[in-house]
Every structure is written in structure tokens, then in C-alpha cells.
Amino acid sequence: MSEVDLVVAGAGGGLAGALRAAELGARVLVVEANEHYLRGNNTSMSTAMIPGAGSRWQRAAGIEDSPEKFLGDIAAKTHGDFAKPVAEALAGMSAELVEWLGDHVGLPIELPTDFDYPGHSAQRVHSIPGRHGARLLRHLADAVAREPLIDTLVPARVTAARRTGEGLLVTVSYPDGRAEEISTGALLLATNGYGANRDLVTEHLPEIAGAEYHGSEYSTGDALRIGANFGAASSYLDAYQGHAGLSAEARTLVTWTIVMHGGFVVAADGRRFGDESTGYSEYAAILAGQPGASGWLIYDERIHGATMAFGDYVDVVNSGAVRHGDSVQELANTIGVPATALAAELVEASAVARGDEQRDRFGRTRFEQPLTAPLYAVRILPALFHTQGGLLVDADARVLDANSDPIPGLYASGGAAVGISGHGAAGYLAGNGLLPALGLAYLAATHSVAEIPSSER
């Protein structure tokens, strides 16, 4: 008999897998390399947005949605090129996932309806108060600490794994150089992607390789290396989530909700250079192509007040990174851009907001309301948040080999696995990073426990 039923490598979204496996009666070991993971991994750095198509919160709000509708949005955003079996599985269980997170884990799930995210045809992106990943991760970690069937090793790292006659032997390495092998029935690779590996980023993501990486330093591609030793296949390695809204001063992500409420971005010359509403992921590469690879996010007091619901934005405000101006001229002088250019952009955006024009010169069709003084600005940089491609998995999160056959006992989730965002950055929909992180971990745990012989349960 194995020492544990499931080893989870990574204490981000993988904690959902640990909790699900324990709920089903399995013995679980979580191995996490970063002793500061509660503030230092990609789950903690997220805005805690989780799509759930057809949830009870949607029904209570009178929002009609379905997995089929969600899949249609994924297909539209990726132009039909995405990992369909994975997307179908995640869309199909997304409502179950958010309800399980609320009912079993105890997350205070809510459904924000004060704005619409690009590409989602229904308000389906659930979150928690404060809308911050660190709070979500704290809830998961607290639930793990209460679960007697789950043990944790922190800091420690899964560095290798090999098959034995009865299961897997997983090598766990410690910072002091020690290592041990632990026998397990299954291994879930939840180590995120390869965003911290500059060589892999340069190879697979050249368009964003020069941007700042805003993610965990431990996301170095461990899953790709471990999976390769089993003959695992990988897919969509050129996919990533970028973010055009990294505060240059606070080094915190400024929520793109500012744009969805009617804000816009200008370059150093005070002029806009694209349709910001297409999405913050793909706009990162567009921003990276501007002189100085930076810009100014322009908005007003109404948007400022609405955005204070986000913990990340509160951090930006508290850092002193937000600039103000009681007039266009004053704000332009403060941030050092030509006032005439900035004024012209406000005029064009206001015309679309009022309905005087159907679209602006970049094709943007919606500005919630005209911006009015006092005006606000935050200097932003493009960032690579996390990669979206990885080990090829099936609908149960089982890692597949080159023949698309499942590798017994090996699972992957989140950035360690193939995502549902297609190629590049343009296929990313808000929440489609956390959904595979939490959802594939949940599916992996469910399947791995079902594989345990009944005599060992």
C-alpha cells in the first residue's frame, strides 16, 4: 500500500484537488516550494475570478447562462482553436465548482454584476469580497489545515517521479539539500507554468518576452520536465495571460475593470493606440510595442469609486501611484502629456459614450459614461502573468502521452496543464486561468480517488 493516495505538487489551485480528494476519503500530501505561497504564488496574485456557467448565484440574479453558452464564448475568443475536451469538461462543471467552493470549502462566493468582462456574454465570473486571490487562497489553506487527511510539506519541492509496480515514487527535495522518496497512488502536478523560466518564455512567447514577469518565481516549468520523463505530450505552449495594467510604481495589477467602466489608455504623446476593451491579456503586447513600453490609464472619480471594491486597486491607491487633476489641463501637466491630445481623446470617447458615434477610430463601441473631472491616471506597464499551455490532459485531468493515451497516476492542473485559451494572449477570457487551476485539480482528485482499489479505501 502507498504511503498516501495523492501527492499534490503546488499549493495554489492544487489545494482544491487536495480538499476534494480528502472529501472522498483519500490520504493526501501537499508539497509546496514557496514558504510564502499565501502571498507569492499566482493564485494569490489573481483577482479571484472564477467562471461558473449556470450557478445558483446567476439564477438568483435572473441571469440565463449555460455551459454551452460559455463554450461558445471560448470558441469565439480563440477563433475555434482551443483544447476542446478540456474546455467542455471545465465549462460543464464550472457551476458545480463554484458551488462546491462555497458549500464545502466555505468561500463567501458572490457574483459581481457591476461590470462586464470582455468576451463573456453573461455575467458568470464569480469572486469573493475584496476580489483578491490572496483571500481566496487563505480560505483554501485554512480548509486544508482543518482536514485531518491532508498533510503538507512547506518548503519542499517535487523534483522527480517514477513508476513502480504499485504506483509512483515521488522525490521530494528540501532547501537544505535533503531528499526523500514518497510512494503514492497518484501525483497531481499543480506547479503552474513556466513564466519564471526566461529561456522557455523567449522560446515560446517572444512577443512578451521583454515584458516584466508578474508571477511566482517558482513557476519554472517543473511539470513539463517531470512530465517529459513519463513521455507526456504538451500543447499550446505559446498561450499566455498577459496583463496591460501593472502599476509602474506599485508593481500591483490595476484591475481592467477601469476600462470596462469607461476608462482608456494613452501613450506618452497623450493619444490612445488601440481598443482597450478587447481584453487586458492581448493588450499587454500592444502596450509593450509603445515607446517606453508604458502608458497611462485614464479614468474619473466615478470609476475610481467603483474600483475600490478590488483589493489590488486599493493597494495601488495606498501606494500613492494614482495621479489626480481637477481639469484636463491639470492632469495632463501632472502626468506630462500634451493637454490638447488628451482632451481630443476625451471628446472622442465621450461621443461614443453618449451614442453620438457608434464606435471610435479603433472600433471600440462602448464607454460606460463620458469621463468628467476630476480625472485620475495610473502609469501602467505590460506584464506576463502566467503561461496558459502545458501538459496535454484529458477531461479528467489525466496527463496524456504522444499517442493521447493516459499515463497512469499522473495528473496536471492550472498552468502545468494545457489551458483553454488557444494560442497567444488573445484567447484569454477573465477567469480562465483560475478555472483550470481549481477545476482540473477538482477533476483530477475525483478521478484519482475513483481509481483507488476498494480494498484500500
N, C-alpha and C positions, 0 to 999 in steps of 0.2 A: 504494500500500500504506500502511496506517495505521502510525503510529509504534509503537503497541502493540496487542495484540489485546483486552485488557481493562483498563479502569480500575476500580479498587475504591475507592469513596469511603467511608472509615472503616476503622480498624484495630482493630476489635473482632472480632466473629464473622465479619466480612468476610474476615479473614485465612484462614479455612478455604477460602473461594472462591478466593483468590489461590493458595493451595497446590494446590488441586485443578486449577485451570487450568494452572499450571506443570507439574504432573504429566502433564497431557495434551499438553504441548508448546507452550503459549501463552506469549506475552510479556505480562507483567503489570506495571502500575504501581499501587501503593497510595498513596493520598493521605489524610493524617490531619491534622486541625486542631490536635489537642492534643499538644503535645510531651511531656506527662507521661501519655500514654494508658495506659501499662502499669500505672498506679495510679489513673487518673482517668476511665476510661470504664465503661459499665455491665457489660460483660463482666468487667472486672477486679473490680468490686464484687459480683459474684454469688457463690454458693456452689458454682459449677462443677458443677451438677447437670444431667445430660443424659439424658432418657429414651431407652431403646433396647429395643424390644419384640422379643424373640426372639434376644437376643445370645448369644454363646458363654459369657459370664460367667454369664448366667442358666442356661444348660444345665448348666454345671459345678456350679452351686449347686442343681440339681434344681428350678428354678423354671419352671413352664409359663406361657408368655406368647405373644402373637401381635399383629400389627398390628391385627387385628380386635378383639381384647380391649382394646387401647389406645384404638381409636376409640370403642368402647363407653363407656369411662370419660370420654372427652372429651364425648361426646354427653350422658352423664348429668350431668356437671358444668355444662354450658352449657344444659341443658334442650333439647337438639336444635338450638339456634340458633348455628351456627358456620360458618366458611368450609370447607365440606366438601372441595372439591378439594384445597385446601392441606393440610388435616389428613390426608386419605387419603395424599397423597404423602409427608408427613413421617412419619406412622406407619409407612408401608410401607418407608421407607429408614432408619428410626431405628437399627436394629441394624447396618446397613451403615455408618452414620455413626460410631457409637462404635467399631466395629472398625477402620475406616479411621483414625480419630484415634489409635488405639493402634498400628496396624501401620505406617502411612505417616508420621504426624506424630511418633510416639514418645511419646505421652502415657501415663503409667503408670495406665491405666484400672483402676478397681476398682468393685465393686458393693456398696455398703453394704446390709447386711441386718440391722442392729441396731435398725431402727425402720421404721415405715410412714408414708408421706406421705399426707395426706388426699386421697381421690378416686382414688388409684392402687390398682387391685385386685390388682396384682402388684408385687413389688419389682423395678422396672425402671429406677430413676433411678441412673445411673452417675455416678461422680465420680473424683477423683484424691486421693492422700494430702494431708491438710490441708484438703480440701474448700473451697478458696478460689479465686475466679475469677482473682485476680492470678497465681497459679501456673499456671493453665490458659493464660492469655494469654501469659505468659512463654514457655511451651513453643511456642505458635503463632508468636510473634515470633522466637524462636530458629530455628525451622524456616524461616521466611521469609528470615532473614538468610543461611542456608546455601544458598538456592536462587538460582542464577545468572540464572534467567529472570524474577526479581521485583526490581523497583526500588521504592524508597519515597521519598516527599516528605513530610517532617515538620519543622516545622509548615507545613501548606498546606491549602487548603480548596477543594473543588469547589463553585463558586458558580453555575455555569450550564452548560448543554449545548444543542447544537443539531444538527440533522440536516444532513448533506451528502450528496452523491450516492453516496459510497462508505462512509459510516459516520457517526460522530459527531465533533463538535468539542467538547471539554470544556474549560471555562475553569477554570484553577487560580489561585487568588489567594493571595498571601503576606502575612504580617503587616506587612511594610514598605510595602504598597500596590501592589507589582508584581503583574502578572497575565500569564498566557500561555495559549495555546490548544494543546491536545494532541489529535491525531487518534487515534481508537480505533475498533475494530470494535464494542465493546460497553462499556456502563457499568453497573456494579453499585452501586446506592445502598444502602450499609450504614451509614448515618449515624444509626441509632437513630431514636427517635420525636421527640415534641415536648414532653417533660416539663419542659424548661427554659424553655418559652415560656409565660409566665403568662397571656397573652391567650387562647391556644388551650386551655390547661388550664381556665381559667374558662369558656370557651365549651362545651367538650365534657365536662368532668369536674367539674361543680360540687360534687358531694358530697365530693370530696377536695381541692378547690382550696385550702382553708385549711391543709392539712397540709404538713409540711416535704417538700421535694423532695430525695430522696437518690439522685441520679444525675448523669450528666455535664452540665456546664454548656454543652456544645456540642450537646446534643440539643434543637435549637430548631425542628425541623420542616423542615430543608433539603430532604428528599426530597419532602415534599408540595409545596413551592414549585417545585422543579425538575420534578417530575412534571406539575404543572399546566400548565407551558409546553408539554408534549407532548400535552395533552388527556387526561391519565391520570385514571382514576377512583380513588376512595378508598372505604374501607368500615370499619365497626366502629370509628369514631373515638372512641367512648365507652368503649372497652375499655382496661383498665389493670391493671398489677400493683401493688397496694398492699402494704404490709408493716406489720403491727401491732407489730413488735418492734425499733424503732430505739432503741438505748440513749440515754436523755436526756443522760447525761454523756459517754459515749464517742463518741456520734454514729456508731456502728457497728451494723450489723444483728445482733441477737441471734437466732441460729437458732431457728426454731419447733420444732426437734427437742425442745426442753424441754417444749413442750406435748404432743407425741406420746409422750413418755416418762411423762407424767402430771402435768405442771405446769399451772397455771391463772393467770388474770389477775384482779386485784381493782382496784377504783377507790379513791379517797381515803377512802371510808367503810368499806373493808375487805371489801366484798361483790363477788362476781362479777356480771357483767351479760350473759352470753351463753355460747354453746357455742364455745369456742376451737378445737375440733378440726375445725370446718368448713373452716378454712384461713386462713393468715396474710394472704392478699390481701384477702378480703372483710372480715376482722375489723378492718382498718385504719379503714374508715369507721365501724364500730361503736365503736371506741376513740375516734375523733375526736368522736363525739357525747357522750362522757362529760364531766362537769365538769372543766375544766382540760385536756381533750383529752389525758389521760395515764392511766397505770395502773402497777401493779406486777406483774411476772411472778414467781410464787411456785413454788418447787421445793425439792428437798432435795439432800443430798450425793451420793446415788446418781446423780441426773440430772446434777449438776454434773460428776462424773467422766466420765460417758458423753459429755457435750457437749464435753469438752476435745479431741475429735477434730476440731473445727471451728476453723479459724484465726481466723474472726471472733470466736468466743466467747473464745478465748484473748486476743485484743486487748481485749475488754470486761473480762475479769478483770484483765489487766495495767494497765488504766486506773484501777482502783480503784472501778469502778462497781457491783460486786457487794456486797450487804449480807448479813450473817450474823446468826443468832440461835440460841442453844442451846435455846431453847424458843419456843413461840408468842408468849408474852408479851414475850420479849426482842426477837424480830424485829418484832413489832407496834410496840413502843416505838421501835425503831431507824428504821423507815420512817414512823412517825407515823400509823398506822391503828388503829382500835379493836380490841383483842385479842379481845373476845367475838365480833365479826363474823368476824374471820379464823379463829378457832377453829371457828366454825359451818361455814364453807366447807370446812375440812379434814375435818370429820366427814362432810359430805355426799359429798365426793369419795372418801373412804375407803370409804364404804358401797358405792359403785358399783365401786370397785377390787376389793373383797373379794367382790363378787357378791351382797351383801345387797339391793341395789337394782339394777334393770335400767338405769335412766337417772336423771340428775339433773333438776332442775326446768327446765333449758333444753333437755333432750333429749340431752345428751351421754351416750354409752353406754360410754365406755372411758377409764379412768385406769389406766395400766400397773400401778402398785402404790400402796398408801397412802403418802403423804408422811410421813416421820419426821424428827425433829430429829437433827442440826442442820438448820435451814431457811435457804434462800437467797432473795434478792429482787433484781431489777433494775428500775429505773424505766424505763418504755418510752413512746415516742411513736408516733403513726401517721405513716406516710410514703408518699409516692408514689415508687415505684422507677422504673418506666418505663411508657410507654404501649404498648398492645397492638394498636392499629388503625393503618392506614396505607394505602399504595397497594395497589390491588387487583391481585393477581398470580394466575397460574395454577399448575399443578402443576410447571412448570419454572422458576418464579420470574420469568416474563416479566411486565412491567407491562402492564396492560390499559387500554384506553380506555373511554369511556362505552358503547360498543357491545360491550364484552367482547372486543374484538379485540386481539391482542398488538401492542405498539408496538415496532417492530424495533430491536434492540440495547439496549433498556432493561430492566434487571432490578432487583429490590429484595429485601432480606432483613432479618430481625430486625425491630426496631421501625419501620423505614422501610416495611415491608410489612404487609398485613393479617395479623393473628395467628390463632391457633386457640382463643382464649379466649372467644369470643362477645362479649356485651355486658357492660359494667360490670366489676366486680372478681371476682364470684362464680364465673365460669367458669374462672378461672386454676388450673391444676394445676402443682405443683412441676416445674420444668424446662422448662415450655412457653414460657419466654422464650428460653433458650439454644438450644432445639431449632430454632425458626425462624431464629435468628441464624446458627447454624452450618449447619443443614440446608438452608435456602433458598440460602445462599451456595454450598454444595456443588452443589446442583441447578442454580443459575444458571451456575456455571462449566462444568459438564458440558455444558449445552445451548449456551452461547455458543461454546465451542470446536468443538462439532459443526457450528456454522453457518459457521465459517471455511472459505472455499474451499480445496479440496485443494491448489491450486497455491500457496497462501500458507502452508501448514503446514510 
